[in-house]
Amino acid sequence: MRLGVLSDIHGNLVALDAVLADMPPVDEIVCAGDVVGYNPWPVDCVERLRKRAVPTVQGNHDRAVAEGTAFRFNEMARAGVEYARDRLDAEDLDWLASLPQQRLAADRRVRLVHGHPDNPDHYTYPDEFMPELLDEEDVLVMGHTHVQAHKVYDEGIVMNPGSVGQPRDGDSRAAYAIVDLDAMEVEERRVTYDIDEVVRAIETECLPERIGTRLYEGR
């Protein structure tokens, strides 16, 4: 069984479509949260996942948009939350609100969380990956840091597919991963996309300029 693993799309439709076009055949796609936030296509990104019935967990931006609060968010994050909140309809907001903080997928072999199994808002960087994070699942998928990484242990795999819509690991290309559950292997993948198009849309929608310019840096 092969899974396409996404996280931290953050309303970047151009990156999401590039990832979906690049993705090889898989049995299922899963998402570790933050479908919305920052970039100017929250409606389209939600609809892409809803139409494909992608198993998804709730990220902190998803929760902030659903609840209408951006407490402790910086200017860029707050602007993205308010933008998404104003444009998503009631059905899409209900979908975001209904997302669980963790869920099992792929016949319960894969656990999806956003930040950490014990705290969805905790940033779990690769140096914190350890086999003790695994429970009964074979693969633990985390997002939130926007840093692509994975480690394979005797007990299973701990991984972050990286961010589709706003990488922060120094590589500007959209990130995702393929997990082969038979071979217990992870293929980390990167895809170039038209960042200029995203920057133009951010300017048109009067979102903070830095949301776009940071995409060139992958930071």
N, C-alpha and C positions, 0 to 999 in steps of 0.2 A: 504493500500500500504506500502510495506517495502523496504527500501533502504539500500544498503551497502555503507558506506561512507569511502573513503580513502583520505589520503593526504601524502605529503612528502615521496614518495617512494624512491627517490634519488638513482636510479640505483641499488637498492638492490633486485635482482631477487629472492634470496633464501627466503628473508622475504616476498616478494610479493606472491610467490607461496604458502608459508605457510598460509598466510592470505586468499588467494582464496580457498585453500583446507578446511580451517576451517569455512568459511562463510556459514551460513545456507541459505536456499532458500530465494531469494529476487526478487523483481520485476525489480530492476534496480541498477546498481552500478554507483556512481559518485565520482569525484576526485577533491580536492581543490588545486591541483597544485604541482609543483616540482617533476615531474616524473623522472627527470635526476639529475645528480650532485653527487659528492662524490664517489659512489660505481661503480664497474666495469662492470655493465650490462645495460648501457643506451639503447642499441638497443633492447634488449629483453623486457625491461620494457615498452618502447614506443610501441612495437609491441603487447604486451599483451593488452594494453588499446585500441589501434587502432582496433585490431581485434574484440574486444567486443563493439566497438563504445561507450566507456565510456565518458559521458559528463565531460569535464575537463576544468579547468581554468589555465591560465599561471602563474606559480610561478617565482620568481626572478632568480632561476637557469635555468629554462626553457628558460626564456628571454635571459639570458646571453649566453647560448649555441646557441640559434637561431641567435643572433646578433654577436656572436664571440667576446664578451667583458666580462671581469670579474672585472670591475672597483670596487675597495674597497673590493674585496673578500680577505679572508686570504689564506694562502698557500694551505690548504686542499681544500677549496672551488674552488680556481683557478685551481688546478690540476684536480679536477673532471670535471670542465667546459671544460678545454682543452682536456681531455681524451674523453669526450662525443662528442665534436665538431669534433674530428678526426675520429670518428667511425660511427656516424650517416650519412646515405646517404641524398641526397638532398630532397627526399620525406619526410623523417622523420623530417629534419630540417624545412621544410616548414610547417609541421603539428605543430611543437612547436611554430613557428612564428605566425601561424594562431589562436592559442588559445586566447580566449578573457580574459580580466582581471576580468570579472564577467559574470555570466550567470544564467538563471533560469532553473530549472529542475522539474520533477515530476509534470507536469501540472501547472507549475509556482508557486508551493507551497514551493519550496526550492531555496534559492539563494546561489550560490557558489562564494566565493572570496578567495584570497590567504591570504592576511594580514589583511585587514580592508576594509569595503565598500567604504571608501573615499580615501584610500591609499593602494595599493596592497603590498607595502613594509613595512608597519607598523606592528610591532609585537604586536598583541592584546592578552595579557595574560588573564587568567580567572578573575583576579580582575578588569579587564576592561569590562567584559561582562555586558551588560545592555539591557533592553528592547528597549531603544531608538535606538539601532543599527538596529533593525528590520524596514523594510519598509512595503510593502504589503504582503510579504512572511510569511509563517508559521514557517519556519526554516531557520536560517542563519548559513551556514557552513564556517568556517575559518580554515586555516592551518598556516604554517610559523613558529609558535613557537615550534612545535614538542612536545607540552604539551597537553595531553588528558584531556578534561573537557567538561561539558555542564551545562547549567542552563535553567530551565523551568520557564517561566513567563506566566501571563495571556495572553500576546500579542503573545507568541510563544516561540520558543526554539533558544538559541544561543549556538553554540557548536564548538568544535575542536575535530576531531576524533583521534588526535595524529598522530605520524609519523609511517608509515609502516617500513621505511628503516633506520631511525636514531633517535630513541626516545631520548628525553632530559628531561624526567620527573622522572628520577631515576629508571625506570623499563626497563630492557633490552629487554623485549619481544616486538615483533611487535604489533603496535596498529591500531585499526580501530573501527568502530561503526556501529550499526544497528539502523535505525530510523523507528519507526512504525508511519506512518502519520495518521492512524485512531485513535490510542490510544494517539498520541502525546507523545511518550515515546522514550527515547534513551537508548540503551544497549551498554555500553563501553566494548570492548573486547580486550584481549591480547593473543598473540600466541607465544610460544617458537619456535625458529628455530635454524639452525646450524650456529652459529656465527663463529665457527672455519673455516667453509668452506669459509665464506666471507673474513676472515682475510687472509687465504691462497691465495685467488684470488687477494686480494689487494697487497700482497707481490709479487706474480707472475707478476702482471702488473706494478710493481714499482710505485704505488701510495703511498702517505705519510702514514707511518705506523699508525699514530694516527687515521686516518679514521676508521681503523679496531679496534684498541684497545679500543676506546671510546664506541664501541657498547656493550662491556661487562659491562660497567658502566651505560648505559642508560643516558649518559650525552653528 
